[in-house]
Amino acid sequence: MKIENGILIEVEQKDIAKDGSVIVPEGVWKFAEGAFEGSMKSITFPDSLKKIKSFAFWKCTGIEEIRISPVLAERIKNDAELQSRLPHAEIKVVKDEEKQPKQAPQKTDTGRNM
């Protein structure tokens, strides 16, 4: 991701997980115009988000779900401008521990003789 002074400038193809999800890191407070491009299914917004520019999702296709915390949900509920900038996707309010993708269990080598 290209981030400058807390502003998300661009999500690159390498930032999109195999399942089509993107997690925007904490500290990002603004999405710039054209920040999201390409095909992604799910975007997790940080609690620090305060502003979304008009065309932030202009070239982004296929967004099915936006994941936000209860803190951000309350902010969006009270901010008509922020609401108007969101793409038409299901907004899912999740707890902090659900914002991160599940980690695969660590493999252990139990066949070794020590």
Legacy VTK file of the C-alpha trace (Angstrom):
# vtk DataFile Version 3.0
C-alpha trace
ASCII
DATASET POLYDATA
POINTS 114 float
0.000 0.000 0.000
1.119 3.479 -0.695
0.439 5.569 2.419
1.664 9.119 2.991
1.063 11.030 6.245
-1.848 8.761 7.167
-3.470 9.090 3.743
-4.023 5.903 1.754
-2.959 6.834 -1.769
-3.117 3.439 -3.421
-3.872 -0.213 -2.744
-1.673 -2.291 -5.024
-2.462 -5.729 -6.421
0.090 -7.293 -4.045
-1.944 -5.927 -1.099
-4.978 -7.986 -2.059
-5.006 -11.426 -0.400
-5.836 -14.565 -2.382
-9.376 -14.498 -0.989
-9.836 -10.964 -2.338
-9.577 -9.226 1.039
-7.679 -6.085 1.970
-6.931 -4.889 5.497
-6.140 -1.182 5.760
-3.737 -0.623 8.689
-4.471 1.517 11.741
-3.157 5.048 11.413
-4.736 5.603 8.006
-7.241 8.427 8.510
-8.134 9.243 4.913
-8.714 7.381 1.622
-7.558 9.465 -1.363
-9.387 9.631 -4.697
-8.652 6.468 -6.687
-7.057 4.723 -3.680
-8.876 1.475 -4.399
-8.562 -0.054 -7.851
-9.031 -3.560 -9.134
-11.143 -6.419 -7.958
-11.440 -7.053 -4.240
-14.218 -8.717 -2.291
-13.687 -7.462 1.252
-12.064 -4.393 2.803
-11.383 -3.959 6.513
-11.327 -0.290 7.517
-9.177 0.955 10.431
-10.730 2.713 13.440
-8.558 5.721 12.587
-10.528 6.422 9.362
-12.120 9.879 9.326
-12.437 10.848 5.660
-13.120 9.162 2.326
-12.597 11.251 -0.799
-15.394 11.266 -3.401
-13.881 8.823 -5.872
-11.845 6.606 -3.530
-13.585 3.467 -4.852
-14.150 4.714 -8.390
-12.147 2.003 -10.170
-12.819 -0.730 -7.651
-15.123 -3.571 -8.631
-16.691 -6.473 -6.813
-16.704 -5.209 -3.226
-19.152 -7.419 -1.366
-18.277 -6.605 2.239
-16.781 -3.793 4.281
-15.606 -4.785 7.760
-15.574 -2.117 10.474
-15.369 -2.006 14.261
-18.193 -0.788 16.523
-16.194 2.435 17.112
-16.055 3.233 13.392
-19.671 2.154 12.894
-20.761 4.800 15.391
-18.684 7.464 13.613
-20.106 6.527 10.197
-23.663 6.482 11.562
-23.243 10.124 12.610
-21.417 11.330 9.476
-23.599 11.654 6.363
-20.617 12.626 4.179
-18.704 9.523 5.227
-21.791 7.378 4.578
-22.183 8.810 1.083
-18.632 7.811 0.121
-19.047 4.110 0.878
-19.543 1.681 -1.993
-22.765 -0.316 -2.107
-21.622 -3.344 -0.152
-22.683 -5.096 3.024
-21.197 -3.345 6.030
-20.296 -5.865 8.692
-19.509 -4.634 12.204
-16.843 -6.865 13.755
-14.898 -6.996 16.987
-11.169 -6.192 16.895
-10.151 -9.845 17.058
-12.310 -10.578 13.992
-10.727 -7.822 11.891
-7.584 -9.821 11.203
-7.696 -12.928 9.011
-7.446 -16.242 10.812
-3.886 -17.526 11.114
-3.130 -21.009 9.868
-2.023 -23.311 12.685
1.739 -23.621 13.023
3.130 -26.955 11.907
5.322 -28.711 14.405
7.930 -31.291 13.587
7.058 -34.142 15.934
8.994 -36.754 13.991
12.419 -35.513 15.068
14.586 -37.280 17.608
16.265 -34.806 19.922
LINES 1 115
114 0 1 2 3 4 5 6 7 8 9 10 11 12 13 14 15 16 17 18 19 20 21 22 23 24 25 26 27 28 29 30 31 32 33 34 35 36 37 38 39 40 41 42 43 44 45 46 47 48 49 50 51 52 53 54 55 56 57 58 59 60 61 62 63 64 65 66 67 68 69 70 71 72 73 74 75 76 77 78 79 80 81 82 83 84 85 86 87 88 89 90 91 92 93 94 95 96 97 98 99 100 101 102 103 104 105 106 107 108 109 110 111 112 113
